[in-house]
């Protein structure tokens, strides 16, 4: 039972950096696809991306990813995830 607990803890620790790596990729996709657009969806998405980037830098990766997904929905962008 101890071994199972240790194994789960190690898996949890290993998953953190993986999730952290997805935020910048999502943010870049949205930024690239909204940079030339002037519509309200793109403007709203750019604001949400700024918030997602701040969350990423604060170490709140799950919240950052959720914010990036909201930005993509706002701009009607299909994100490519790892």
N, C-alpha and C positions, 0 to 999 in steps of 0.2 A: 504494500500500500504506500509506503514511503517513496518507493521508486517511482510509482505512478505520479505522485504529487510533485516530485522533483522534475520528472519528465514534462508534466504540464506547465510547470513554472518556466522551464527552459524554452518551451515552445512559445509561451507568452512573451518572454523577453526577446526572442528572435523575431516575432511578428511586428514589434514596434518600429524598427528601422524600415521594414518593408512598407508599412503604411505611410511612414514619413516620406518615402520616396515618390509616392503617387501624387501628393499635393502639388508640387511644382510642375509636374507633367500636365495635370489637369488645368492648372492656372495658365500655363503656356498655350495650351490648345485654345482656350477661350480667348485669351489676349490676341493670339494670331488671327483668329477668325472674326473678331469684332473690331480690329484696328481700323479697317476701312469703312466701317458701317456707321451711319449717323441716325439710325432709327431708335425709337425709345427702348426696344428690347435690348439692343446692344449697349445703350447708355446705362441701363439698369444692371446689365451683366458686368460691365466694367466696375461699377460701384461694389457689387457683390464680390468680384475678384479681388479688389483691394482689401475687403474684409477677410476673405479666405486667406490671402497672403499674410495678413497680420496674425490670424489664428495659427497658421503654419509656423510662423516665426516664434509664436508663444508656446509652441509644442502641443497645441490642441489639434492633432491631425485628423481625428474623426470629425470634429466640428468644421475644420477647414475643408475637408472633402465634401461634407454635406453642403457647405456654402458654395463650393465650386459647382456642384451638381445643380443647385438652385440657379446659379448664374447661367449655366448651360441651358436649363429649361427656359429661362427668361429670354435668351437669345435664340432659342430653337436650334441648338447645336447638339449633335450626337458626339459624346465623348468616347474616346478609345481608352479603356483602362487596361492596366497590366494584368 
